[in-house]
Amino acid sequence: MGRSIVFYRTEKGRCPVDEFLDSLPAKVAQKVAWALKLVQELDPVPAQYMKKLTATDEIWECRTSFGGNTFRILGFFHGRDRLVLTHGFVKKTQKTPPQEIAEAQRLKADHIRRYGDA
């Protein structure tokens, strides 16, 4: 059936991925949603849409390009087929900024603390 995608939520109910998507122009948000549907349904997922970041604790990056910009949403697998997306940003450089990776790892640790290891 593919993998399920869920958005990380803080204990107070904030959802950084929803906030990121809400900040995007409608056409960009539509393309990001389309790319996430590919990630959900395709196996394997083409590397242009999703790849594991090297030198991280199993952090993955979902990518969408639109109008010369690249929109990234980071996340991790909780179990074999459940992708938890933590937050998004517009990537302006070749390398993923270390603070974005650190944020994804912090949110992953919080999720596992609250819901257990998969």
C-alpha positions, 0 to 999 in steps of 0.5 A: 500500500505504500508508506504513511506520512504524518506531520510531527506535532508538539505537545501543545499541538503546533505543527511546523509542517502545516505552518511551513505549507501555509506560508507558501504561495498556493501553487508551491504548496500544491506542488509540495503536496503532489511530491509528498503523494509520490513519496507516499505511493512510489517504491522506491522513491526517486532520489530527486524527491526523497533521500537520506541525509548523510551523517545524520541519525536517519534523517530524510529530506523530501524535496520539491523544486518550483520557480528556481527554489527548492523546498525541503521538508525533513523527517524520519521513519517511525517504523518501516512505513511511517514517515514523520515529517518534522519541519520545512524550509527553503533551501538556498545552498547546496548543503542542508543547513546544520541547524535544520538537521539539528532541529529535525533530530531534536523533534525526532527525539521528542516524538520518540520520547512521547510515542516510543521507538518503532 
